[in-house]
Every structure is written in structure tokens, then in C-alpha cells.
């Protein structure tokens, strides 16, 4: 859920950056090459921006959409920092759950030995 929400926010930010940056940049070039720039469907634009967001967040980075203007590079840098934070949070949460489960199991075994 956290990854999807962050992906949604960054995909919305992607469109904000596309709208404020120079039309000759790579983001615009990709959108024009894929004909998404001319689409009137919001769903098409959202799918492209979500694709970019999830590929960036998961550090796969296919390279088909690359930043070329200052605005795009700053935004991508912020997204990378944010994605590291999100993944750190998710791994810390999973680690905490495993640690708490192991602690409970250890306490249960200790109490069981005391009863015998």
C-alpha cells in the first residue's frame, strides 16, 4: 500500500514536471514518440506516469524515459531519495515484525521449560 501511494504521488509529480519543463526535453520526447502526448484519455497519461514511477522506485530503470532538463533531474533525484526512504521503512517494518515474532517464540519456550 505504501509503495503504491508513493508511486501515485510521484506519477502525479511526473506530470507536473512534464507540464512545467521545456517541450524539447526527454520526457516530452518520450510522450510524443509514444503518442501519449496527443491522447485525450487521462487513464493513458496516468498509466505512462505510473509506469515511469514504478520503474524508478524499484530501481529497474529501463532507460526509455530519462531526465534531460534541470527540473526533470531535480525531480528524479528527489524521487530516488524518497524511494530509498520508502524501501527502508518497509524493510525496517518487516524486520521488526520478524524480531517481535522471534521474541514471542523465545518467551513461550522459556515459560514452557519453567512449567516442566
N, CA, C and O atoms as CSV, one atom per row, in Angstrom:
chain,resi,resn,atom,element,x,y,z
A,1,UNK,N,N,0.820,-1.192,0.000
A,1,UNK,CA,C,0.000,0.000,0.000
A,1,UNK,C,C,0.868,1.262,0.000
A,1,UNK,O,O,0.598,2.214,-0.732
A,2,UNK,N,N,1.909,1.253,0.829
A,2,UNK,CA,C,2.796,2.409,0.927
A,2,UNK,C,C,3.490,2.654,-0.409
A,2,UNK,O,O,3.592,3.795,-0.861
A,3,UNK,N,N,3.968,1.578,-1.042
A,3,UNK,CA,C,4.657,1.716,-2.326
A,3,UNK,C,C,3.705,2.236,-3.401
A,3,UNK,O,O,4.090,3.072,-4.218
A,4,UNK,N,N,2.474,1.751,-3.404
A,4,UNK,CA,C,1.501,2.225,-4.387
A,4,UNK,C,C,1.176,3.701,-4.171
A,4,UNK,O,O,1.100,4.466,-5.133
A,5,UNK,N,N,0.987,4.102,-2.929
A,5,UNK,CA,C,0.692,5.520,-2.638
A,5,UNK,C,C,1.854,6.411,-3.064
A,5,UNK,O,O,1.648,7.452,-3.688
A,6,UNK,N,N,3.079,5.999,-2.724
A,6,UNK,CA,C,4.234,6.801,-3.129
A,6,UNK,C,C,4.357,6.815,-4.652
A,6,UNK,O,O,4.711,7.837,-5.239
A,7,UNK,N,N,4.064,5.686,-5.287
A,7,UNK,CA,C,4.072,5.629,-6.748
A,7,UNK,C,C,3.048,6.578,-7.358
A,7,UNK,O,O,3.319,7.238,-8.361
A,8,UNK,N,N,1.883,6.639,-6.748
A,8,UNK,CA,C,0.840,7.562,-7.229
A,8,UNK,C,C,1.305,9.014,-7.104
A,8,UNK,O,O,1.162,9.804,-8.038
A,9,UNK,N,N,1.858,9.352,-5.946
A,9,UNK,CA,C,2.312,10.731,-5.736
A,9,UNK,C,C,3.408,11.102,-6.715
A,9,UNK,O,O,3.398,12.200,-7.272
A,10,UNK,N,N,4.357,10.195,-6.932
A,10,UNK,CA,C,5.448,10.515,-7.849
A,10,UNK,C,C,4.972,10.550,-9.295
A,10,UNK,O,O,5.501,11.315,-10.102
A,11,UNK,N,N,3.982,9.732,-9.629
A,11,UNK,CA,C,3.466,9.803,-11.004
A,11,UNK,C,C,2.719,11.111,-11.232
A,11,UNK,O,O,2.765,11.663,-12.331
A,12,UNK,N,N,2.037,11.608,-10.218
A,12,UNK,CA,C,1.404,12.931,-10.341
A,12,UNK,C,C,2.474,14.018,-10.469
A,12,UNK,O,O,2.321,14.957,-11.251
A,13,UNK,N,N,3.544,13.885,-9.707
A,13,UNK,CA,C,4.658,14.825,-9.814
A,13,UNK,C,C,5.308,14.778,-11.178
A,13,UNK,O,O,5.751,15.803,-11.696
A,14,UNK,N,N,5.369,13.585,-11.768
A,14,UNK,CA,C,5.900,13.421,-13.124
A,14,UNK,C,C,5.150,14.326,-14.092
A,14,UNK,O,O,5.770,15.004,-14.912
A,15,UNK,N,N,3.813,14.345,-14.006
A,15,UNK,CA,C,3.021,15.178,-14.925
A,15,UNK,C,C,3.175,16.659,-14.637
A,15,UNK,O,O,3.109,17.485,-15.547
A,16,UNK,N,N,3.379,16.992,-13.384
A,16,UNK,CA,C,3.628,18.401,-13.062
A,16,UNK,C,C,4.941,18.847,-13.702
A,16,UNK,O,O,5.014,19.922,-14.296
A,17,UNK,N,N,5.978,18.014,-13.577
A,17,UNK,CA,C,7.280,18.350,-14.164
A,17,UNK,C,C,7.181,18.396,-15.682
A,17,UNK,O,O,7.772,19.272,-16.314
A,18,UNK,N,N,6.444,17.467,-16.272
A,18,UNK,CA,C,6.272,17.473,-17.729
A,18,UNK,C,C,5.608,18.773,-18.178
A,18,UNK,O,O,5.983,19.339,-19.205
A,19,UNK,N,N,4.643,19.238,-17.430
A,19,UNK,CA,C,3.919,20.447,-17.820
A,19,UNK,C,C,4.711,21.732,-17.608
A,19,UNK,O,O,4.445,22.725,-18.285
A,20,UNK,N,N,5.680,21.743,-16.684
A,20,UNK,CA,C,6.441,22.973,-16.449
A,20,UNK,C,C,7.787,22.986,-17.167
A,20,UNK,O,O,8.421,24.037,-17.269
A,21,UNK,N,N,8.233,21.825,-17.668
A,21,UNK,CA,C,9.553,21.793,-18.303
A,21,UNK,C,C,9.458,22.126,-19.791
A,21,UNK,O,O,8.372,22.209,-20.365
A,22,UNK,N,N,10.614,22.309,-20.384
A,22,UNK,CA,C,10.739,22.676,-21.797
A,22,UNK,C,C,10.197,21.550,-22.682
A,22,UNK,O,O,10.525,20.387,-22.447
A,23,UNK,N,N,9.389,21.855,-23.679
A,23,UNK,CA,C,8.805,20.816,-24.546
A,23,UNK,C,C,9.822,20.028,-25.370
A,23,UNK,O,O,9.454,19.024,-25.980
A,24,UNK,N,N,11.073,20.444,-25.408
A,24,UNK,CA,C,12.074,19.702,-26.171
A,24,UNK,C,C,12.828,18.692,-25.319
A,24,UNK,O,O,13.782,18.082,-25.802
A,25,UNK,N,N,12.425,18.495,-24.055
A,25,UNK,CA,C,13.158,17.589,-23.169
A,25,UNK,C,C,12.784,16.139,-23.429
A,25,UNK,O,O,11.865,15.838,-24.191
A,26,UNK,N,N,13.522,15.252,-22.774
A,26,UNK,CA,C,13.346,13.814,-22.987
A,26,UNK,C,C,11.966,13.335,-22.546
A,26,UNK,O,O,11.369,12.484,-23.205
A,27,UNK,N,N,11.457,13.867,-21.449
A,27,UNK,CA,C,10.131,13.438,-21.003
A,27,UNK,C,C,9.103,13.717,-22.093
A,27,UNK,O,O,8.287,12.857,-22.424
A,28,UNK,N,N,9.150,14.916,-22.643
A,28,UNK,CA,C,8.217,15.273,-23.714
A,28,UNK,C,C,8.475,14.433,-24.961
A,28,UNK,O,O,7.538,14.003,-25.633
A,29,UNK,N,N,9.738,14.206,-25.261
A,29,UNK,CA,C,10.082,13.392,-26.430
A,29,UNK,C,C,9.527,11.989,-26.330
A,29,UNK,O,O,9.029,11.443,-27.315
A,30,UNK,N,N,9.608,11.402,-25.146
A,30,UNK,CA,C,9.056,10.063,-24.955
A,30,UNK,C,C,7.542,10.078,-25.128
A,30,UNK,O,O,6.969,9.198,-25.770
A,31,UNK,N,N,6.912,11.076,-24.555
A,31,UNK,CA,C,5.458,11.156,-24.632
A,31,UNK,C,C,4.982,11.346,-26.063
A,31,UNK,O,O,3.966,10.781,-26.466
A,32,UNK,N,N,5.714,12.140,-26.828
A,32,UNK,CA,C,5.337,12.333,-28.224
A,32,UNK,C,C,5.602,11.084,-29.050
A,32,UNK,O,O,4.800,10.734,-29.915
A,33,UNK,N,N,6.715,10.408,-28.796
A,33,UNK,CA,C,7.038,9.186,-29.537
A,33,UNK,C,C,6.025,8.082,-29.260
A,33,UNK,O,O,5.706,7.288,-30.145
A,34,UNK,N,N,5.527,8.033,-28.044
A,34,UNK,CA,C,4.538,7.005,-27.697
A,34,UNK,C,C,3.104,7.462,-27.970
A,34,UNK,O,O,2.155,6.732,-27.682
A,35,UNK,N,N,2.944,8.656,-28.519
A,35,UNK,CA,C,1.640,9.231,-28.866
A,35,UNK,C,C,0.762,9.528,-27.641
A,35,UNK,O,O,-0.417,9.848,-27.793
A,36,UNK,N,N,1.316,9.428,-26.454
A,36,UNK,CA,C,0.543,9.721,-25.244
A,36,UNK,C,C,0.300,11.222,-25.120
A,36,UNK,O,O,-0.722,11.641,-24.577
A,37,UNK,N,N,1.215,12.020,-25.612
A,37,UNK,CA,C,1.069,13.475,-25.508
A,37,UNK,C,C,-0.186,13.958,-26.228
A,37,UNK,O,O,-0.746,14.997,-25.878
A,38,UNK,N,N,-0.625,13.206,-27.230
A,38,UNK,CA,C,-1.798,13.615,-28.008
A,38,UNK,C,C,-3.080,12.929,-27.553
A,38,UNK,O,O,-4.154,13.187,-28.096
A,39,UNK,N,N,-2.968,12.069,-26.569
A,39,UNK,CA,C,-4.139,11.344,-26.076
A,39,UNK,C,C,-5.005,12.260,-25.219
A,39,UNK,O,O,-4.497,13.094,-24.469
A,40,UNK,N,N,-6.292,12.096,-25.339
A,40,UNK,CA,C,-7.204,12.879,-24.510
A,40,UNK,C,C,-7.630,12.103,-23.271
A,40,UNK,O,O,-8.284,12.655,-22.387
A,41,UNK,N,N,-7.267,10.834,-23.201
A,41,UNK,CA,C,-7.657,9.998,-22.058
A,41,UNK,C,C,-6.683,10.190,-20.897
A,41,UNK,O,O,-5.473,10.014,-21.043
A,42,UNK,N,N,-7.224,10.546,-19.774
A,42,UNK,CA,C,-6.408,10.723,-18.580
A,42,UNK,C,C,-5.802,9.388,-18.160
A,42,UNK,O,O,-4.687,9.350,-17.640
A,43,UNK,N,N,-6.527,8.294,-18.382
A,43,UNK,CA,C,-6.031,6.967,-17.997
A,43,UNK,C,C,-4.740,6.626,-18.737
A,43,UNK,O,O,-3.836,6.038,-18.143
A,44,UNK,N,N,-4.630,6.980,-20.012
A,44,UNK,CA,C,-3.402,6.720,-20.768
A,44,UNK,C,C,-2.220,7.467,-20.157
A,44,UNK,O,O,-1.132,6.912,-20.003
A,45,UNK,N,N,-2.445,8.710,-19.818
A,45,UNK,CA,C,-1.391,9.522,-19.231
A,45,UNK,C,C,-1.010,9.003,-17.844
A,45,UNK,O,O,0.165,9.007,-17.478
A,46,UNK,N,N,-1.989,8.564,-17.085
A,46,UNK,CA,C,-1.719,8.040,-15.749
A,46,UNK,C,C,-0.923,6.744,-15.822
A,46,UNK,O,O,-0.016,6.527,-15.019
A,47,UNK,N,N,-1.253,5.884,-16.777
A,47,UNK,CA,C,-0.528,4.616,-16.913
A,47,UNK,C,C,0.934,4.882,-17.264
A,47,UNK,O,O,1.823,4.236,-16.709
A,48,UNK,N,N,1.196,5.807,-18.159
A,48,UNK,CA,C,2.579,6.131,-18.520
A,48,UNK,C,C,3.325,6.709,-17.320
A,48,UNK,O,O,4.467,6.333,-17.057
A,49,UNK,N,N,2.689,7.612,-16.600
A,49,UNK,CA,C,3.370,8.213,-15.457
A,49,UNK,C,C,3.560,7.200,-14.328
A,49,UNK,O,O,4.583,7.231,-13.644
A,50,UNK,N,N,2.596,6.307,-14.122
A,50,UNK,CA,C,2.748,5.269,-13.106
A,50,UNK,C,C,3.835,4.272,-13.508
A,50,UNK,O,O,4.583,3.787,-12.659
A,51,UNK,N,N,3.919,3.971,-14.800
A,51,UNK,CA,C,4.987,3.104,-15.305
A,51,UNK,C,C,6.349,3.717,-14.982
A,51,UNK,O,O,7.229,3.039,-14.452
A,52,UNK,N,N,6.518,5.000,-15.304
A,52,UNK,CA,C,7.783,5.656,-15.004
A,52,UNK,C,C,8.062,5.624,-13.506
A,52,UNK,O,O,9.185,5.351,-13.081
A,53,UNK,N,N,7.046,5.900,-12.721
A,53,UNK,CA,C,7.205,5.954,-11.275
A,53,UNK,C,C,7.631,4.603,-10.713
A,53,UNK,O,O,8.592,4.539,-9.947
A,54,UNK,N,N,6.950,3.537,-11.070
A,54,UNK,CA,C,7.276,2.222,-10.511
A,54,UNK,C,C,8.614,1.703,-11.014
A,54,UNK,O,O,9.338,1.043,-10.268
A,55,UNK,N,N,8.952,1.986,-12.259
A,55,UNK,CA,C,10.263,1.576,-12.775
A,55,UNK,C,C,11.370,2.332,-12.041
A,55,UNK,O,O,12.430,1.767,-11.772
A,56,UNK,N,N,11.136,3.584,-11.720
A,56,UNK,CA,C,12.121,4.372,-10.971
A,56,UNK,C,C,12.186,3.924,-9.520
A,56,UNK,O,O,13.276,3.771,-8.969
A,57,UNK,N,N,11.033,3.712,-8.894
A,57,UNK,CA,C,11.005,3.328,-7.486
A,57,UNK,C,C,11.629,1.963,-7.247
A,57,UNK,O,O,12.270,1.747,-6.219
A,58,UNK,N,N,11.454,1.058,-8.166
A,58,UNK,CA,C,12.009,-0.281,-7.988
A,58,UNK,C,C,13.442,-0.375,-8.488
A,58,UNK,O,O,14.019,-1.462,-8.493
A,59,UNK,N,N,14.019,0.720,-8.901
A,59,UNK,CA,C,15.390,0.855,-9.390
A,59,UNK,C,C,15.679,-0.002,-10.616
A,59,UNK,O,O,16.838,-0.314,-10.887
A,60,UNK,N,N,14.657,-0.383,-11.352
A,60,UNK,CA,C,14.873,-1.127,-12.593
A,60,UNK,C,C,15.402,-0.177,-13.649
A,60,UNK,O,O,16.428,-0.452,-14.271
A,61,UNK,N,N,14.719,0.935,-13.861
A,61,UNK,CA,C,15.172,1.975,-14.762
A,61,UNK,C,C,15.476,1.506,-16.170
A,61,UNK,O,O,16.645,1.364,-16.529
A,62,UNK,N,N,14.465,1.266,-16.969
A,62,UNK,CA,C,14.667,0.755,-18.320
A,62,UNK,C,C,15.417,1.717,-19.224
A,62,UNK,O,O,16.050,1.283,-20.186
A,63,UNK,N,N,15.364,2.992,-18.944
A,63,UNK,CA,C,16.096,3.961,-19.745
A,63,UNK,C,C,15.308,4.559,-20.888
A,63,UNK,O,O,15.839,5.368,-21.648
A,64,UNK,N,N,14.053,4.177,-21.024
A,64,UNK,CA,C,13.254,4.741,-22.113
A,64,UNK,C,C,12.734,6.131,-21.786
A,64,UNK,O,O,12.410,6.894,-22.696
A,65,UNK,N,N,12.647,6.473,-20.520
A,65,UNK,CA,C,12.254,7.819,-20.108
A,65,UNK,C,C,13.372,8.334,-19.211
A,65,UNK,O,O,13.504,7.895,-18.068
A,66,UNK,N,N,14.165,9.250,-19.716
A,66,UNK,CA,C,15.295,9.765,-18.952
A,66,UNK,C,C,15.181,11.280,-18.804
A,66,UNK,O,O,14.697,11.956,-19.712
A,67,UNK,N,N,15.618,11.812,-17.679
A,67,UNK,CA,C,15.552,13.264,-17.493
A,67,UNK,C,C,16.643,13.969,-18.290
A,67,UNK,O,O,17.758,13.463,-18.408
A,68,UNK,N,N,16.319,15.133,-18.835
A,68,UNK,CA,C,17.335,15.888,-19.562
A,68,UNK,C,C,17.366,17.362,-19.168
A,68,UNK,O,O,18.354,18.043,-19.444
A,69,UNK,N,N,16.327,17.866,-18.541
A,69,UNK,CA,C,16.342,19.269,-18.104
A,69,UNK,C,C,16.654,19.326,-16.612
A,69,UNK,O,O,16.619,18.305,-15.925
A,70,UNK,N,N,16.953,20.495,-16.126
A,70,UNK,CA,C,17.263,20.669,-14.703
A,70,UNK,C,C,16.076,20.285,-13.831
A,70,UNK,O,O,16.238,19.622,-12.807
A,71,UNK,N,N,14.869,20.709,-14.245
A,71,UNK,CA,C,13.674,20.377,-13.466
A,71,UNK,C,C,13.482,18.863,-13.372
A,71,UNK,O,O,13.169,18.330,-12.307
A,72,UNK,N,N,13.675,18.185,-14.496
A,72,UNK,CA,C,13.492,16.739,-14.524
A,72,UNK,C,C,14.542,16.038,-13.663
A,72,UNK,O,O,14.224,15.087,-12.949
A,73,UNK,N,N,15.786,16.503,-13.725
A,73,UNK,CA,C,16.851,15.877,-12.927
A,73,UNK,C,C,16.621,16.090,-11.432
A,73,UNK,O,O,16.823,15.172,-10.637
A,74,UNK,N,N,16.205,17.283,-11.051
A,74,UNK,CA,C,15.923,17.559,-9.638
A,74,UNK,C,C,14.778,16.673,-9.160
A,74,UNK,O,O,14.856,16.075,-8.087
A,75,UNK,N,N,13.721,16.589,-9.954
A,75,UNK,CA,C,12.583,15.760,-9.566
A,75,UNK,C,C,12.991,14.293,-9.450
A,75,UNK,O,O,12.613,13.621,-8.490
A,76,UNK,N,N,13.753,13.795,-10.410
A,76,UNK,CA,C,14.195,12.392,-10.360
A,76,UNK,C,C,15.090,12.134,-9.151
A,76,UNK,O,O,14.998,11.079,-8.524
A,77,UNK,N,N,15.944,13.082,-8.825
A,77,UNK,CA,C,16.779,12.935,-7.634
A,77,UNK,C,C,15.951,12.862,-6.364
A,77,UNK,O,O,16.221,12.044,-5.485
A,78,UNK,N,N,14.943,13.718,-6.269
A,78,UNK,CA,C,14.058,13.683,-5.106
A,78,UNK,C,C,13.272,12.375,-5.032
A,78,UNK,O,O,13.064,11.834,-3.946
A,79,UNK,N,N,12.840,11.872,-6.176
A,79,UNK,CA,C,12.118,10.600,-6.201
A,79,UNK,C,C,13.036,9.460,-5.762
A,79,UNK,O,O,12.605,8.565,-5.035
A,80,UNK,N,N,14.282,9.484,-6.193
A,80,UNK,CA,C,15.224,8.439,-5.763
A,80,UNK,C,C,15.441,8.477,-4.252
A,80,UNK,O,O,15.460,7.430,-3.604
A,81,UNK,N,N,15.603,9.654,-3.695
A,81,UNK,CA,C,15.764,9.788,-2.247
A,81,UNK,C,C,14.498,9.309,-1.532
A,81,UNK,O,O,14.572,8.603,-0.527
A,82,UNK,N,N,13.353,9.697,-2.058
A,82,UNK,CA,C,12.089,9.248,-1.461
A,82,UNK,C,C,11.911,7.751,-1.547
A,82,UNK,O,O,11.419,7.132,-0.604
A,83,UNK,N,N,12.304,7.150,-2.669
A,83,UNK,CA,C,12.132,5.696,-2.805
A,83,UNK,C,C,13.049,4.942,-1.860
A,83,UNK,O,O,12.668,3.890,-1.346
A,84,UNK,N,N,14.244,5.450,-1.618
A,84,UNK,CA,C,15.126,4.825,-0.630
A,84,UNK,C,C,14.475,4.888,0.748
A,84,UNK,O,O,14.542,3.926,1.514
A,85,UNK,N,N,13.859,5.997,1.059
A,85,UNK,CA,C,13.175,6.145,2.349
A,85,UNK,C,C,12.010,5.174,2.471
A,85,UNK,O,O,11.824,4.552,3.518
A,86,UNK,N,N,11.228,5.041,1.411
A,86,UNK,CA,C,10.078,4.133,1.440
A,86,UNK,C,C,10.544,2.687,1.606
A,86,UNK,O,O,10.002,1.952,2.431
A,87,UNK,N,N,11.542,2.277,0.829
A,87,UNK,CA,C,12.032,0.908,0.951
A,87,UNK,C,C,12.673,0.656,2.310
A,87,UNK,O,O,12.529,-0.433,2.865
A,88,UNK,N,N,13.375,1.640,2.850
A,88,UNK,CA,C,13.958,1.499,4.187
A,88,UNK,C,C,12.865,1.297,5.231
A,88,UNK,O,O,12.990,0.460,6.125
A,89,UNK,N,N,11.809,2.066,5.108
A,89,UNK,CA,C,10.685,1.929,6.035
A,89,UNK,C,C,10.060,0.536,5.936
A,89,UNK,O,O,9.779,-0.102,6.951
A,90,UNK,N,N,9.845,0.073,4.703
A,90,UNK,CA,C,9.227,-1.239,4.524
A,90,UNK,C,C,10.105,-2.362,5.065
A,90,UNK,O,O,9.596,-3.290,5.692
A,91,UNK,N,N,11.399,-2.294,4.837
A,91,UNK,CA,C,12.308,-3.338,5.331
A,91,UNK,C,C,12.413,-3.275,6.855
A,91,UNK,O,O,12.452,-4.316,7.510
A,92,UNK,N,N,12.460,-2.086,7.421
A,92,UNK,CA,C,12.506,-1.951,8.879
A,92,UNK,C,C,11.240,-2.497,9.521
A,92,UNK,O,O,11.298,-3.133,10.574
A,93,UNK,N,N,10.100,-2.251,8.894
A,93,UNK,CA,C,8.837,-2.771,9.425
A,93,UNK,C,C,8.804,-4.293,9.371
A,93,UNK,O,O,8.403,-4.942,10.338
A,94,UNK,N,N,9.221,-4.861,8.255
A,94,UNK,CA,C,9.254,-6.322,8.132
A,94,UNK,C,C,10.240,-6.919,9.128
A,94,UNK,O,O,9.959,-7.954,9.731
A,95,UNK,N,N,11.379,-6.286,9.303
A,95,UNK,CA,C,12.378,-6.765,10.263
A,95,UNK,C,C,11.837,-6.717,11.685
A,95,UNK,O,O,12.056,-7.637,12.473
A,96,UNK,N,N,11.139,-5.653,12.003
A,96,UNK,CA,C,10.550,-5.523,13.338
A,96,UNK,C,C,9.511,-6.620,13.586
A,96,UNK,O,O,9.442,-7.169,14.685
A,97,UNK,N,N,8.713,-6.937,12.580
A,97,UNK,CA,C,7.719,-7.997,12.736
A,97,UNK,C,C,8.379,-9.349,13.000
A,97,UNK,O,O,7.922,-10.107,13.857
A,98,UNK,N,N,9.442,-9.651,12.274
A,98,UNK,CA,C,10.149,-10.920,12.465
A,98,UNK,C,C,10.807,-10.955,13.836
A,98,UNK,O,O,10.761,-11.974,14.524
A,99,UNK,N,N,11.416,-9.851,14.232
A,99,UNK,CA,C,12.073,-9.796,15.541
A,99,UNK,C,C,11.064,-9.983,16.666
A,99,UNK,O,O,11.323,-10.729,17.610
A,100,UNK,N,N,9.935,-9.327,16.579
A,100,UNK,CA,C,8.899,-9.479,17.613
A,100,UNK,C,C,8.366,-10.903,17.652
A,100,UNK,O,O,8.095,-11.435,18.729
A,101,UNK,N,N,8.214,-11.517,16.501
A,101,UNK,CA,C,7.728,-12.902,16.456
A,101,UNK,C,C,8.744,-13.835,17.108
A,101,UNK,O,O,8.363,-14.733,17.858
A,102,UNK,N,N,10.033,-13.633,16.831
A,102,UNK,CA,C,11.076,-14.460,17.442
A,102,UNK,C,C,11.133,-14.249,18.947
A,102,UNK,O,O,11.361,-15.198,19.696
A,103,UNK,N,N,10.930,-13.028,19.395
A,103,UNK,CA,C,10.932,-12.728,20.820
A,103,UNK,C,C,9.779,-13.441,21.520
A,103,UNK,O,O,9.958,-14.013,22.595
A,104,UNK,N,N,8.608,-13.404,20.912
A,104,UNK,CA,C,7.449,-14.095,21.490
A,104,UNK,C,C,7.681,-15.598,21.552
A,104,UNK,O,O,7.329,-16.241,22.541
A,105,UNK,N,N,8.267,-16.157,20.512
A,105,UNK,CA,C,8.543,-17.598,20.492
A,105,UNK,C,C,9.563,-17.957,21.574
A,105,UNK,O,O,9.431,-18.993,22.225
A,106,UNK,N,N,10.570,-17.119,21.770
A,106,UNK,CA,C,11.576,-17.367,22.812
A,106,UNK,C,C,10.955,-17.297,24.198
A,106,UNK,O,O,11.255,-18.128,25.055
A,107,UNK,N,N,10.099,-16.321,24.422
A,107,UNK,CA,C,9.416,-16.206,25.717
A,107,UNK,C,C,8.502,-17.409,25.970
A,107,UNK,O,O,8.429,-17.917,27.088
A,108,UNK,N,N,7.810,-17.854,24.925
A,108,UNK,CA,C,6.936,-19.012,25.073
A,108,UNK,C,C,7.743,-20.252,25.431
A,108,UNK,O,O,7.339,-21.012,26.310
A,109,UNK,N,N,8.890,-20.474,24.759
A,109,UNK,CA,C,9.721,-21.632,25.064
A,109,UNK,C,C,10.268,-21.561,26.487
A,109,UNK,O,O,10.336,-22.578,27.178
A,110,UNK,N,N,10.660,-20.359,26.928
A,110,UNK,CA,C,11.179,-20.199,28.281
A,110,UNK,C,C,10.110,-20.495,29.315
A,110,UNK,O,O,10.386,-21.142,30.325
A,111,UNK,N,N,8.901,-20.033,29.079
A,111,UNK,CA,C,7.802,-20.296,30.021
A,111,UNK,C,C,7.424,-21.766,30.005
A,111,UNK,O,O,7.060,-22.319,31.043
A,112,UNK,N,N,7.502,-22.407,28.852
A,112,UNK,CA,C,7.199,-23.834,28.760
A,112,UNK,C,C,8.212,-24.662,29.544
A,112,UNK,O,O,7.835,-25.640,30.190
A,113,UNK,N,N,9.485,-24.290,29.500
A,113,UNK,CA,C,10.515,-25.007,30.243
A,113,UNK,C,C,10.316,-24.840,31.732
A,113,UNK,O,O,10.575,-25.771,32.495
A,114,UNK,N,N,9.853,-23.650,32.175
A,114,UNK,CA,C,9.604,-23.407,33.578
A,114,UNK,C,C,8.466,-24.269,34.106
A,114,UNK,O,O,8.456,-24.621,35.286
A,115,UNK,N,N,7.520,-24.609,33.261
A,115,UNK,CA,C,6.370,-25.405,33.693
A,115,UNK,C,C,6.754,-26.881,33.866
A,115,UNK,O,O,6.121,-27.599,34.641
A,116,UNK,N,N,7.762,-27.322,33.167
A,116,UNK,CA,C,8.157,-28.742,33.212
A,116,UNK,C,C,8.981,-29.041,34.391
A,116,UNK,O,O,9.396,-30.184,34.580
